[in-house]
């Protein structure tokens, strides 16, 4: 996981650190568990992970949205340039 975070352009800008991964065997070569991922701001996030291993290789995957926290914790989060609705409302009369 850490290698992918360090080298994959989708993850590298966020400087994620894998602190811990615990997995439990489910069936056959399928494992499920929890990874503790530390963001660049030093906040730990629990991310559910599924691991498939064949004895020599393994792959891991997470559910869509598992890393949504990166958007909120990036160094320069996106800001709204205008209010979505008027901040003051004139009375109807």
N, C-alpha and C positions, 0 to 999 in steps of 0.2 A: 504494500500500500504506500509506504513512504516513498519508494522509488517513483511511483506514478505521480504522487503529489509534487515531487521535486522536478519532474521532467515533462509532465503533460501541461501544455499551454492553458488548459482549462482550470488547472489547480495551482500551478506554480506561482502566479501572482499573489495568492492568498497566504503563502508561507505556512501551510498546515503542517502540524507535527502529530504523528501517531504516537500516543502515549501508552496505549495498552490495547490488546485485542484478546478477547476471551471467546472461544467457540466451543460448541457442544455438538457431538455427532447426532445427526438426525436419521438419515437412511443412506445406505450404500456409501457413495463418496460425497454426500451432501452434509455440510455443517452450517450451523447458524450461530450467530453470536452478536457481541456488542464491541464496537471499537470506540475508544475514547480519543477524540480528535481535538487537539489544542489549536485554537485560532491564533493569528498573529497578535491579537490583543490579549492573549493569555487566558482566554476563556475555554474551558473544557466542554465538549459537546458529545453526548452519547449518540452513536450512529449504529443502527442495526445493519448487520452485514451477513451476506450469504456467501459461503465458500464452497467451491467444488474442487476436489483434488483427485489426481489419478496415481499418486505415489511419486511422480517425478515433477509434475507441474500442478499449478493451481490457478484458479481465477477467483476474483471476488466481485461482488456487485452489491449495490444498495438500491433502495427504492427511490423513484424520482422524488426530488425535493429534499433529499437527505442532507444536502449541503447548502440549503437556502440561507443558512445563517451567515455564509460568507458575504452575501450581498449587503447585509446589515452591518457587518463588521469590517468592511473594506476600509482602507485608509481615507478615501475620499468618497463616501457614499453619495449616490445620486440625490440631488436636491430638486425640489419642485421650484420651477421658475415663476409660476403664478398660482394663485389660489384656484381650486376647482369650482368655486362658487363665490359670489360676492361676499365680502366680509361684513358689509353692512347692507341692510335691507330697508328700503324706503317704505313707509306705510302706504297702503293701497289708496288712500284718500287724498 
